[in-house]
Amino acid sequence: MNSLMRNSSQKVVNLKSVYNFSSISIENFCSAKPRVLGAETRLINITNKFNNVNVRKINLGTNKYCEIRLDSPNCWKCEAVIQSKELFCQSCYAVQKPRDTDHFDIIGVKKSFNVDLAELTRNFRYLQSQLHPDKFTQKSKDEKEISEDYSMLLNTAYKTLLSPIERGLYLLELAGYPLLEGETIMSPEFLYEVMEINEELDDIDNLEDLQYFKETNNLRLENMFKEVEILFEQQDWNSSRSLLGRVKYFTNVHLKIKEKEGDILS
């Protein structure tokens, strides 16, 4: 509230005003410059059939008020209004608590299976540079805890979105179609195919054959992930779940190949 009063001489722009709460809510924007310094501000709550919102009512000094929706959260420390993407309060400079959001939003990438990995890594590194606990050693206990929570969330989000299989499983969770362990029933033919592939891997004892086997499995996974991407774009959740269930088997093969490489080289 005080931050609004301190800025009362500045132009008020793009402030969402809810000035009619009849059966249909009417929204408008107002732009005006307060004519009196220290313009009165106060919080009000308006409730009707369709709305239950907190608004800040600003006296513009022109015999009218502009009511701002408090869609943005307030700073936990000084209660100034915080924009949704701000990490730090512009009034008291305190680090802000993590939003109740998903992995894509917290790192700032598009919610899609086809994630720009360069953007993902770039955003993650920037956020960690701002929020890592090492930067808050001289701050208050609350800010230290917030930075620790934020850092853990960022690490979890980055690790999840960096892996295609984990990213796909997470998208299914967000869509309400989680793939639970053992839930997808595979056909006997598919299971037999996987068994033969694993047996072939077990018989390999040199790097040349293992490299060919690895390239074959990588190509198989690449084609399957392309199909997964199309299914996600079509929001075909059931088919996505079924295909990701099969992808998990070949992802396990990929991990076994890496173990085999270590065994042969050791």
C-alpha positions as YAML, in Angstrom:
chain: A
units: angstrom
residues:
- id: 1
  name: MET
  ca: [0.00, 0.00, 0.00]
- id: 2
  name: ASN
  ca: [2.78, 2.44, 0.97]
- id: 3
  name: SER
  ca: [4.52, 1.73, -2.32]
- id: 4
  name: LEU
  ca: [1.44, 2.91, -4.18]
- id: 5
  name: MET
  ca: [1.29, 6.09, -2.12]
- id: 6
  name: ARG
  ca: [4.98, 6.79, -2.78]
- id: 7
  name: ASN
  ca: [4.32, 6.48, -6.48]
- id: 8
  name: SER
  ca: [1.15, 8.53, -6.40]
- id: 9
  name: SER
  ca: [2.61, 11.27, -8.62]
- id: 10
  name: GLN
  ca: [3.28, 8.85, -11.43]
- id: 11
  name: LYS
  ca: [0.86, 8.02, -14.22]
- id: 12
  name: VAL
  ca: [-1.41, 5.08, -13.50]
- id: 13
  name: VAL
  ca: [-1.56, 2.98, -16.66]
- id: 14
  name: ASN
  ca: [-3.26, -0.24, -17.62]
- id: 15
  name: LEU
  ca: [-4.88, -0.69, -14.24]
- id: 16
  name: LYS
  ca: [-7.72, -3.18, -14.53]
- id: 17
  name: SER
  ca: [-10.82, -1.56, -13.08]
- id: 18
  name: VAL
  ca: [-13.85, -3.59, -12.07]
- id: 19
  name: TYR
  ca: [-16.50, -0.93, -11.69]
- id: 20
  name: ASN
  ca: [-19.71, -2.83, -12.27]
- id: 21
  name: PHE
  ca: [-20.55, -6.00, -10.35]
- id: 22
  name: SER
  ca: [-23.99, -6.65, -11.72]
- id: 23
  name: SER
  ca: [-25.00, -10.04, -13.06]
- id: 24
  name: ILE
  ca: [-22.22, -9.72, -15.62]
- id: 25
  name: SER
  ca: [-18.83, -8.37, -14.55]
- id: 26
  name: ILE
  ca: [-17.69, -5.44, -16.68]
- id: 27
  name: GLU
  ca: [-13.96, -4.75, -16.83]
- id: 28
  name: ASN
  ca: [-12.22, -1.68, -18.10]
- id: 29
  name: PHE
  ca: [-8.85, 0.01, -18.01]
- id: 30
  name: CYS
  ca: [-8.25, 3.52, -16.69]
- id: 31
  name: SER
  ca: [-5.35, 5.88, -17.15]
- id: 32
  name: ALA
  ca: [-5.08, 9.09, -15.18]
- id: 33
  name: LYS
  ca: [-2.58, 11.11, -13.19]
- id: 34
  name: PRO
  ca: [-3.40, 11.81, -9.54]
- id: 35
  name: ARG
  ca: [-3.73, 15.55, -8.99]
- id: 36
  name: VAL
  ca: [-3.06, 15.36, -5.27]
- id: 37
  name: LEU
  ca: [0.17, 13.98, -3.85]
- id: 38
  name: GLY
  ca: [-0.29, 11.27, -1.26]
- id: 39
  name: ALA
  ca: [-3.51, 10.11, -2.87]
- id: 40
  name: GLU
  ca: [-5.60, 7.92, -0.59]
- id: 41
  name: THR
  ca: [-5.39, 4.19, -1.14]
- id: 42
  name: ARG
  ca: [-7.36, 1.50, 0.63]
- id: 43
  name: LEU
  ca: [-8.16, -2.17, 0.27]
- id: 44
  name: ILE
  ca: [-11.71, -3.33, -0.31]
- id: 45
  name: ASN
  ca: [-13.31, -6.67, -0.97]
- id: 46
  name: ILE
  ca: [-16.18, -7.07, -3.40]
- id: 47
  name: THR
  ca: [-18.27, -10.22, -3.53]
- id: 48
  name: ASN
  ca: [-21.16, -11.05, -5.78]
- id: 49
  name: LYS
  ca: [-22.54, -13.99, -7.70]
- id: 50
  name: PHE
  ca: [-19.55, -14.13, -10.01]
- id: 51
  name: ASN
  ca: [-16.73, -12.40, -8.18]
- id: 52
  name: ASN
  ca: [-14.86, -12.58, -4.91]
- id: 53
  name: VAL
  ca: [-11.78, -10.45, -5.42]
- id: 54
  name: ASN
  ca: [-9.54, -8.12, -3.46]
- id: 55
  name: VAL
  ca: [-8.93, -4.80, -5.15]
- id: 56
  name: ARG
  ca: [-6.90, -1.74, -4.26]
- id: 57
  name: LYS
  ca: [-8.94, 1.43, -4.62]
- id: 58
  name: ILE
  ca: [-6.84, 4.43, -5.64]
- id: 59
  name: ASN
  ca: [-8.07, 8.00, -5.34]
- id: 60
  name: LEU
  ca: [-7.04, 9.63, -8.61]
- id: 61
  name: GLY
  ca: [-7.95, 13.12, -7.40]
- id: 62
  name: THR
  ca: [-10.47, 13.52, -10.21]
- id: 63
  name: ASN
  ca: [-13.58, 12.45, -8.29]
- id: 64
  name: LYS
  ca: [-13.17, 8.91, -9.47]
- id: 65
  name: TYR
  ca: [-11.37, 5.82, -8.27]
- id: 66
  name: CYS
  ca: [-9.43, 3.18, -10.08]
- id: 67
  name: GLU
  ca: [-9.74, -0.29, -8.59]
- id: 68
  name: ILE
  ca: [-6.80, -2.60, -9.25]
- id: 69
  name: ARG
  ca: [-7.30, -6.33, -9.21]
- id: 70
  name: LEU
  ca: [-4.71, -7.92, -6.99]
- id: 71
  name: ASP
  ca: [-4.05, -10.76, -9.41]
- id: 72
  name: SER
  ca: [-0.36, -10.44, -8.64]
- id: 73
  name: PRO
  ca: [0.79, -11.73, -5.24]
- id: 74
  name: ASN
  ca: [2.09, -9.44, -2.56]
- id: 75
  name: CYS
  ca: [5.60, -9.41, -1.15]
- id: 76
  name: TRP
  ca: [5.74, -11.61, 1.94]
- id: 77
  name: LYS
  ca: [7.95, -9.05, 3.67]
- id: 78
  name: CYS
  ca: [6.62, -5.58, 2.84]
- id: 79
  name: GLU
  ca: [3.29, -6.48, 1.14]
- id: 80
  name: ALA
  ca: [4.07, -4.50, -2.02]
- id: 81
  name: VAL
  ca: [2.43, -5.87, -5.18]
- id: 82
  name: ILE
  ca: [4.74, -8.26, -7.05]
- id: 83
  name: GLN
  ca: [4.50, -9.02, -10.75]
- id: 84
  name: SER
  ca: [4.17, -12.73, -11.50]
- id: 85
  name: LYS
  ca: [7.66, -13.12, -13.01]
- id: 86
  name: GLU
  ca: [9.60, -11.02, -10.48]
- id: 87
  name: LEU
  ca: [12.11, -12.86, -8.32]
- id: 88
  name: PHE
  ca: [12.76, -9.93, -6.00]
- id: 89
  name: CYS
  ca: [10.53, -7.25, -4.53]
- id: 90
  name: GLN
  ca: [11.14, -3.87, -6.16]
- id: 91
  name: SER
  ca: [10.38, -2.11, -2.87]
- id: 92
  name: CYS
  ca: [12.34, -4.04, -0.21]
- id: 93
  name: TYR
  ca: [14.46, -6.24, -2.54]
- id: 94
  name: ALA
  ca: [13.55, -9.42, -0.66]
- id: 95
  name: VAL
  ca: [13.62, -12.68, -2.64]
- id: 96
  name: GLN
  ca: [10.09, -13.89, -3.28]
- id: 97
  name: LYS
  ca: [8.61, -17.25, -2.44]
- id: 98
  name: PRO
  ca: [8.20, -19.75, -5.32]
- id: 99
  name: ARG
  ca: [4.88, -19.57, -7.13]
- id: 100
  name: ASP
  ca: [2.48, -22.50, -7.06]
- id: 101
  name: THR
  ca: [3.25, -23.47, -10.62]
- id: 102
  name: ASP
  ca: [4.67, -26.23, -12.83]
- id: 103
  name: HIS
  ca: [8.21, -27.07, -13.93]
- id: 104
  name: PHE
  ca: [7.83, -25.34, -17.30]
- id: 105
  name: ASP
  ca: [6.62, -22.09, -15.78]
- id: 106
  name: ILE
  ca: [9.22, -21.96, -13.02]
- id: 107
  name: ILE
  ca: [12.06, -22.15, -15.56]
- id: 108
  name: GLY
  ca: [10.24, -20.07, -18.14]
- id: 109
  name: VAL
  ca: [9.92, -22.36, -21.15]
- id: 110
  name: LYS
  ca: [6.93, -23.30, -23.27]
- id: 111
  name: LYS
  ca: [4.80, -26.12, -21.89]
- id: 112
  name: SER
  ca: [5.46, -28.62, -24.64]
- id: 113
  name: PHE
  ca: [7.17, -31.95, -25.22]
- id: 114
  name: ASN
  ca: [9.32, -30.23, -27.83]
- id: 115
  name: VAL
  ca: [11.33, -28.10, -25.40]
- id: 116
  name: ASP
  ca: [14.13, -25.83, -26.61]
- id: 117
  name: LEU
  ca: [16.97, -27.42, -24.62]
- id: 118
  name: ALA
  ca: [19.30, -24.45, -25.17]
- id: 119
  name: GLU
  ca: [16.69, -22.08, -23.75]
- id: 120
  name: LEU
  ca: [15.97, -24.50, -20.90]
- id: 121
  name: THR
  ca: [19.63, -24.63, -19.87]
- id: 122
  name: ARG
  ca: [20.14, -20.89, -20.32]
- id: 123
  name: ASN
  ca: [17.13, -20.01, -18.16]
- id: 124
  name: PHE
  ca: [18.05, -22.56, -15.51]
- id: 125
  name: ARG
  ca: [21.60, -21.23, -15.19]
- id: 126
  name: TYR
  ca: [20.39, -17.64, -14.94]
- id: 127
  name: LEU
  ca: [17.83, -18.47, -12.25]
- id: 128
  name: GLN
  ca: [20.35, -20.48, -10.26]
- id: 129
  name: SER
  ca: [22.81, -17.60, -10.46]
- id: 130
  name: GLN
  ca: [20.17, -15.36, -8.88]
- id: 131
  name: LEU
  ca: [18.70, -17.80, -6.35]
- id: 132
  name: HIS
  ca: [21.49, -20.13, -5.25]
- id: 133
  name: PRO
  ca: [21.71, -20.35, -1.42]
- id: 134
  name: ASP
  ca: [25.36, -19.21, -1.54]
- id: 135
  name: LYS
  ca: [24.13, -15.74, -2.48]
- id: 136
  name: PHE
  ca: [21.99, -15.51, 0.68]
- id: 137
  name: THR
  ca: [24.51, -16.33, 3.40]
- id: 138
  name: GLN
  ca: [24.20, -12.80, 4.83]
- id: 139
  name: LYS
  ca: [20.42, -12.59, 4.49]
- id: 140
  name: SER
  ca: [17.68, -13.32, 6.99]
- id: 141
  name: LYS
  ca: [16.66, -16.85, 7.96]
- id: 142
  name: ASP
  ca: [13.44, -16.52, 5.93]
- id: 143
  name: GLU
  ca: [15.28, -15.49, 2.78]
- id: 144
  name: LYS
  ca: [17.80, -18.31, 3.22]
- id: 145
  name: GLU
  ca: [14.98, -20.84, 3.43]
- id: 146
  name: ILE
  ca: [13.24, -19.35, 0.40]
- id: 147
  name: SER
  ca: [16.42, -19.54, -1.69]
- id: 148
  name: GLU
  ca: [16.97, -23.16, -0.63]
- id: 149
  name: ASP
  ca: [13.38, -24.08, -1.57]
- id: 150
  name: TYR
  ca: [13.67, -22.25, -4.89]
- id: 151
  name: SER
  ca: [17.01, -23.89, -5.69]
- id: 152
  name: MET
  ca: [15.62, -27.37, -5.03]
- id: 153
  name: LEU
  ca: [12.57, -26.66, -7.19]
- id: 154
  name: LEU
  ca: [14.78, -25.42, -10.02]
- id: 155
  name: ASN
  ca: [17.02, -28.49, -9.86]
- id: 156
  name: THR
  ca: [14.02, -30.82, -9.90]
- id: 157
  name: ALA
  ca: [12.37, -28.93, -12.76]
- id: 158
  name: TYR
  ca: [15.55, -28.85, -14.84]
- id: 159
  name: LYS
  ca: [16.34, -32.53, -14.32]
- id: 160
  name: THR
  ca: [12.77, -33.49, -15.25]
- id: 161
  name: LEU
  ca: [12.50, -31.34, -18.37]
- id: 162
  name: LEU
  ca: [15.98, -32.20, -19.64]
- id: 163
  name: SER
  ca: [15.08, -35.89, -20.00]
- id: 164
  name: PRO
  ca: [12.62, -36.67, -22.82]
- id: 165
  name: ILE
  ca: [11.09, -39.63, -20.99]
- id: 166
  name: GLU
  ca: [10.75, -37.73, -17.69]
- id: 167
  name: ARG
  ca: [9.37, -34.70, -19.53]
- id: 168
  name: GLY
  ca: [6.75, -36.83, -21.23]
- id: 169
  name: LEU
  ca: [5.73, -38.54, -18.00]
- id: 170
  name: TYR
  ca: [5.46, -35.15, -16.30]
- id: 171
  name: LEU
  ca: [3.26, -33.78, -19.09]
- id: 172
  name: LEU
  ca: [0.96, -36.77, -18.63]
- id: 173
  name: GLU
  ca: [0.72, -35.96, -14.92]
- id: 174
  name: LEU
  ca: [-0.17, -32.34, -15.69]
- id: 175
  name: ALA
  ca: [-2.86, -33.51, -18.12]
- id: 176
  name: GLY
  ca: [-4.35, -35.85, -15.52]
- id: 177
  name: TYR
  ca: [-3.21, -39.05, -17.24]
- id: 178
  name: PRO
  ca: [-0.26, -40.23, -15.11]
- id: 179
  name: LEU
  ca: [1.54, -43.39, -16.17]
- id: 180
  name: LEU
  ca: [1.78, -45.43, -12.97]
- id: 181
  name: GLU
  ca: [4.29, -48.21, -12.51]
- id: 182
  name: GLY
  ca: [2.96, -51.46, -13.92]
- id: 183
  name: GLU
  ca: [-0.26, -49.85, -15.10]
- id: 184
  name: THR
  ca: [0.31, -50.26, -18.84]
- id: 185
  name: ILE
  ca: [-0.08, -53.85, -20.00]
- id: 186
  name: MET
  ca: [2.27, -54.73, -22.86]
- id: 187
  name: SER
  ca: [1.52, -57.31, -25.51]
- id: 188
  name: PRO
  ca: [3.36, -60.65, -25.36]
- id: 189
  name: GLU
  ca: [4.90, -59.86, -28.76]
- id: 190
  name: PHE
  ca: [6.38, -56.60, -27.50]
- id: 191
  name: LEU
  ca: [7.74, -58.18, -24.32]
- id: 192
  name: TYR
  ca: [9.32, -60.97, -26.37]
- id: 193
  name: GLU
  ca: [10.97, -58.37, -28.64]
- id: 194
  name: VAL
  ca: [12.43, -56.58, -25.61]
- id: 195
  name: MET
  ca: [13.67, -59.86, -24.16]
- id: 196
  name: GLU
  ca: [15.49, -60.70, -27.40]
- id: 197
  name: ILE
  ca: [17.10, -57.24, -27.48]
- id: 198
  name: ASN
  ca: [18.36, -57.64, -23.92]
- id: 199
  name: GLU
  ca: [19.74, -61.09, -24.69]
- id: 200
  name: GLU
  ca: [21.57, -59.71, -27.73]
- id: 201
  name: LEU
  ca: [23.08, -57.01, -25.52]
- id: 202
  name: ASP
  ca: [24.21, -59.58, -22.98]
- id: 203
  name: ASP
  ca: [26.12, -61.48, -25.69]
- id: 204
  name: ILE
  ca: [28.10, -58.45, -26.89]
- id: 205
  name: ASP
  ca: [31.73, -58.46, -25.70]
- id: 206
  name: ASN
  ca: [33.44, -55.78, -27.82]
- id: 207
  name: LEU
  ca: [33.07, -52.02, -28.34]
- id: 208
  name: GLU
  ca: [32.53, -52.21, -32.12]
- id: 209
  name: ASP
  ca: [29.42, -54.39, -31.83]
- id: 210
  name: LEU
  ca: [28.25, -52.42, -28.81]
- id: 211
  name: GLN
  ca: [28.53, -49.13, -30.73]
- id: 212
  name: TYR
  ca: [26.37, -50.52, -33.55]
- id: 213
  name: PHE
  ca: [23.85, -51.83, -31.03]
- id: 214
  name: LYS
  ca: [23.84, -48.43, -29.28]
- id: 215
  name: GLU
  ca: [23.23, -46.50, -32.52]
- id: 216
  name: THR
  ca: [20.35, -48.84, -33.39]
- id: 217
  name: ASN
  ca: [18.70, -48.31, -30.02]
- id: 218
  name: ASN
  ca: [19.25, -44.54, -30.17]
- id: 219
  name: LEU
  ca: [17.58, -44.39, -33.59]
- id: 220
  name: ARG
  ca: [14.68, -46.45, -32.24]
- id: 221
  name: LEU
  ca: [14.23, -44.04, -29.31]
- id: 222
  name: GLU
  ca: [14.55, -41.00, -31.57]
- id: 223
  name: ASN
  ca: [11.73, -42.22, -33.82]
- id: 224
  name: MET
  ca: [9.55, -43.11, -30.83]
- id: 225
  name: PHE
  ca: [10.04, -39.66, -29.28]
- id: 226
  name: LYS
  ca: [9.04, -38.02, -32.58]
- id: 227
  name: GLU
  ca: [5.82, -40.01, -32.47]
- id: 228
  name: VAL
  ca: [5.31, -39.04, -28.82]
- id: 229
  name: GLU
  ca: [5.68, -35.37, -29.76]
- id: 230
  name: ILE
  ca: [2.93, -35.67, -32.38]
- id: 231
  name: LEU
  ca: [0.61, -37.43, -29.93]
- id: 232
  name: PHE
  ca: [1.14, -34.69, -27.33]
- id: 233
  name: GLU
  ca: [0.41, -31.99, -29.91]
- id: 234
  name: GLN
  ca: [-2.84, -33.81, -30.70]
- id: 235
  name: GLN
  ca: [-3.53, -34.18, -26.95]
- id: 236
  name: ASP
  ca: [-4.01, -37.90, -27.48]
- id: 237
  name: TRP
  ca: [-3.23, -38.72, -23.86]
- id: 238
  name: ASN
  ca: [-4.10, -42.42, -23.92]
- id: 239
  name: SER
  ca: [-1.92, -43.14, -26.94]
- id: 240
  name: SER
  ca: [0.85, -41.03, -25.41]
- id: 241
  name: ARG
  ca: [0.68, -43.10, -22.21]
- id: 242
  name: SER
  ca: [0.84, -46.36, -24.15]
- id: 243
  name: LEU
  ca: [3.79, -45.26, -26.27]
- id: 244
  name: LEU
  ca: [5.73, -43.81, -23.33]
- id: 245
  name: GLY
  ca: [5.22, -47.12, -21.55]
- id: 246
  name: ARG
  ca: [7.09, -48.81, -24.41]
- id: 247
  name: VAL
  ca: [9.70, -46.05, -24.49]
- id: 248
  name: LYS
  ca: [10.56, -46.82, -20.86]
- id: 249
  name: TYR
  ca: [11.69, -50.32, -21.85]
- id: 250
  name: PHE
  ca: [14.11, -49.02, -24.47]
- id: 251
  name: THR
  ca: [15.30, -46.29, -22.12]
- id: 252
  name: ASN
  ca: [16.29, -49.09, -19.75]
- id: 253
  name: VAL
  ca: [18.14, -50.74, -22.64]
- id: 254
  name: HIS
  ca: [20.00, -47.44, -23.14]
- id: 255
  name: LEU
  ca: [21.09, -47.46, -19.49]
- id: 256
  name: LYS
  ca: [22.26, -51.07, -19.77]
- id: 257
  name: ILE
  ca: [24.34, -50.13, -22.82]
- id: 258
  name: LYS
  ca: [26.15, -47.47, -20.78]
- id: 259
  name: GLU
  ca: [26.85, -50.04, -18.07]
- id: 260
  name: LYS
  ca: [28.13, -52.46, -20.70]
- id: 261
  name: GLU
  ca: [30.51, -49.81, -22.05]
- id: 262
  name: GLY
  ca: [31.99, -49.40, -18.60]
- id: 263
  name: ASP
  ca: [32.39, -53.15, -18.17]
- id: 264
  name: ILE
  ca: [34.20, -53.58, -21.49]
- id: 265
  name: LEU
  ca: [36.52, -50.63, -20.90]
- id: 266
  name: SER
  ca: [37.38, -51.66, -17.35]
...
